[in-house]
Amino acid sequence: MLRTLKPSEIASYCDVHHRTVSRWIASGELKGHKLPGRGNYRVQVVDFIAFLEKQGMPIPPSLSVHPRVLVVDDEVGIRSIIRRTLQRLEMDVVEAAGGFEAGMLVLQQAPDLITIDLAMPGFDGFDVIRVIRKQPEFNDVRLLVISGLPEPELEKAVALGANDYLTKPFDADMLLAKVQKLLNLRTLAR
């Protein structure tokens, strides 16, 4: 069943009055439908997201229909490669340049998967794994280590709670395959 939103919920997201949302629906700017009986409006989440995209407004993380991935690596080039690769799977990708920033973004973004470099200055990838695995609310978050460290270090990361690892330099198709497996995705990247 497709999830729907009430005008009052949409109004809260957009910081407008619920009557404004009802006018958007009535004028056709926002695709919605009237319920039988009292005539209250409902909008499918996918239609609300399309409206937000058309208006250039941010999509609240709680409404995203795509898996959300947090990419944690201190090298901007590696983050960029991972982001572009994962966007082939239509994923929402957020980036962090280090462990401390990653900690803040995990709370704000609620990612489905985190890719983690182990060798970062300060709060490294091992620290990130430890902190995430100590928090019960993140039990379902999948952790994929992407690192150039030797095999014993990668296995240590798995022992700490990472779900899998990939060695640098990595193959884009191997990254996609591991992410699809970790998130149980059925569709392949185009």
C-alpha positions as CSV (number, residue, x, y, z in Angstrom):
1,M,0.0,0.0,0.0
2,L,1.3,3.4,-0.9
3,R,1.8,5.8,2.0
4,T,-0.2,9.0,2.0
5,L,0.0,12.3,3.8
6,K,-2.6,14.7,5.1
7,P,-2.5,18.4,4.1
8,S,-1.6,19.2,7.8
9,E,1.4,16.9,7.6
10,I,2.5,18.5,4.3
11,A,1.9,21.9,5.8
12,S,4.3,21.0,8.7
13,Y,7.0,19.9,6.3
14,C,6.7,23.1,4.2
15,D,6.0,25.5,7.0
16,V,2.7,26.7,5.6
17,H,-0.9,26.6,6.6
18,H,-2.9,23.4,5.8
19,R,-5.3,25.5,3.7
20,T,-2.4,26.5,1.4
21,V,-1.7,22.8,0.8
22,S,-5.4,22.2,0.0
23,R,-5.2,25.1,-2.5
24,W,-2.1,23.5,-4.1
25,I,-4.1,20.3,-4.5
26,A,-7.2,22.0,-5.8
27,S,-5.3,24.0,-8.4
28,G,-3.3,20.9,-9.6
29,E,0.1,22.1,-8.4
30,L,0.3,19.1,-6.0
31,K,-1.2,15.8,-7.1
32,G,-3.7,14.6,-4.5
33,H,-7.1,13.0,-4.2
34,K,-10.3,13.5,-2.1
35,L,-11.4,10.9,0.2
36,P,-15.1,9.7,-0.2
37,G,-17.5,11.2,2.3
38,R,-16.1,14.3,4.0
39,G,-13.8,15.2,1.1
40,N,-10.5,15.4,3.0
41,Y,-7.4,15.4,0.8
42,R,-4.6,12.9,0.8
43,V,-1.3,13.0,-1.1
44,Q,0.9,10.0,-1.9
45,V,4.4,10.5,-0.6
46,V,5.9,10.0,-4.1
47,D,3.7,12.8,-5.4
48,F,4.7,15.1,-2.5
49,I,8.4,14.3,-3.2
50,A,7.9,15.1,-6.9
51,F,6.3,18.4,-5.9
52,L,9.2,19.3,-3.6
53,E,11.8,18.5,-6.3
54,K,9.9,20.6,-8.9
55,Q,9.8,23.5,-6.4
56,G,13.5,23.0,-5.5
57,M,12.7,22.3,-1.9
58,P,14.7,19.9,0.3
59,I,13.2,16.4,0.8
60,P,12.9,15.5,4.4
61,P,15.1,12.4,5.2
62,S,12.0,10.6,6.7
63,L,10.3,10.8,3.3
64,S,13.0,9.5,1.0
65,V,12.1,6.5,-1.1
66,H,15.7,5.8,-1.9
67,P,18.2,4.1,0.4
68,R,20.4,6.6,2.2
69,V,24.2,6.1,2.4
70,L,26.7,8.0,4.5
71,V,30.2,7.9,2.9
72,V,32.9,8.5,5.5
73,D,36.4,9.1,4.1
74,D,39.0,11.8,4.6
75,E,39.9,11.8,0.9
76,V,37.5,14.0,-1.2
77,G,38.4,12.1,-4.4
78,I,37.4,8.7,-2.9
79,R,34.2,10.1,-1.5
80,S,33.3,11.5,-4.9
81,I,34.0,8.1,-6.6
82,I,31.8,6.3,-4.1
83,R,29.0,8.9,-4.3
84,R,28.9,8.8,-8.1
85,T,29.0,4.9,-8.1
86,L,26.2,4.7,-5.6
87,Q,24.0,7.2,-7.3
88,R,23.8,4.7,-10.2
89,L,21.6,2.8,-7.8
90,E,19.5,5.9,-7.2
91,M,20.7,6.2,-3.6
92,D,20.7,9.4,-1.5
93,V,24.4,9.9,-0.6
94,V,25.7,12.1,2.2
95,E,29.4,12.6,2.8
96,A,31.5,13.1,5.9
97,A,35.2,13.9,5.8
98,G,35.9,12.3,9.2
99,G,34.7,10.3,12.1
100,F,33.4,13.2,14.2
101,E,31.4,14.6,11.3
102,A,30.1,11.1,10.6
103,G,28.8,10.8,14.2
104,M,26.7,14.0,13.8
105,L,25.4,12.9,10.3
106,V,24.4,9.5,11.5
107,L,22.0,11.1,14.0
108,Q,20.7,13.7,11.5
109,Q,20.4,11.5,8.4
110,A,19.6,8.0,9.7
111,P,21.5,6.2,6.9
112,D,20.7,2.7,5.8
113,L,24.3,2.0,5.0
114,I,27.6,3.6,5.9
115,T,30.8,3.2,4.0
116,I,33.8,3.8,6.3
117,D,37.5,4.3,5.7
118,L,39.5,3.0,8.6
119,A,42.6,5.2,8.3
120,M,41.5,8.7,9.1
121,P,43.1,11.3,11.4
122,G,41.6,11.7,14.9
123,F,38.4,9.8,15.3
124,D,39.2,6.9,12.8
125,G,37.0,4.3,11.2
126,F,37.5,1.8,14.0
127,D,36.1,4.4,16.4
128,V,33.1,5.1,14.2
129,I,32.3,1.3,14.1
130,R,32.6,1.0,17.9
131,V,30.3,4.0,18.5
132,I,27.7,3.0,16.0
133,R,27.5,-0.6,17.3
134,K,27.1,0.5,20.9
135,Q,23.9,2.3,20.0
136,P,20.9,0.0,19.8
137,E,19.0,2.4,17.5
138,F,21.6,1.8,14.8
139,N,21.5,-2.0,14.9
140,D,20.0,-2.2,11.4
141,V,22.5,0.2,9.8
142,R,24.8,-1.8,7.5
143,L,28.6,-0.9,7.7
144,L,30.9,-1.4,4.7
145,V,34.6,-0.8,5.3
146,I,36.4,0.6,2.3
147,S,40.1,0.8,3.2
148,G,43.6,0.3,1.9
149,L,44.8,-1.3,5.2
150,P,46.0,-4.9,5.3
151,E,43.7,-7.8,5.6
152,P,44.1,-8.3,9.4
153,E,42.9,-4.8,10.0
154,L,39.9,-5.3,7.7
155,E,39.0,-8.5,9.6
156,K,39.4,-6.5,12.9
157,A,36.8,-4.1,11.6
158,V,34.4,-6.9,10.9
159,A,35.0,-8.3,14.4
160,L,34.1,-4.9,15.8
161,G,30.8,-4.9,13.9
162,A,31.4,-4.0,10.2
163,N,29.2,-6.2,7.9
164,D,31.8,-6.4,5.1
165,Y,34.8,-4.8,3.6
166,L,36.3,-3.8,0.3
167,T,40.0,-3.0,-0.3
168,K,41.3,0.1,-2.0
169,P,41.7,0.5,-4.9
170,F,38.3,-1.0,-5.5
171,D,36.2,-1.9,-8.5
172,A,33.0,0.0,-8.9
173,D,31.0,-3.1,-9.9
174,M,32.3,-4.9,-6.8
175,L,31.2,-1.9,-4.6
176,L,27.7,-2.0,-6.2
177,A,27.4,-5.7,-5.7
178,K,28.4,-5.5,-2.0
179,V,26.0,-2.6,-1.4
180,Q,23.1,-4.4,-3.1
181,K,23.8,-7.5,-1.1
182,L,24.0,-5.6,2.2
183,L,20.8,-3.7,1.5
184,N,19.0,-6.7,-0.1
185,L,18.4,-4.7,-3.3
186,R,17.0,-6.6,-6.2
187,T,17.6,-4.1,-9.0
188,L,20.9,-3.8,-10.7
189,A,22.6,-0.5,-11.5
190,R,22.1,0.8,-15.0
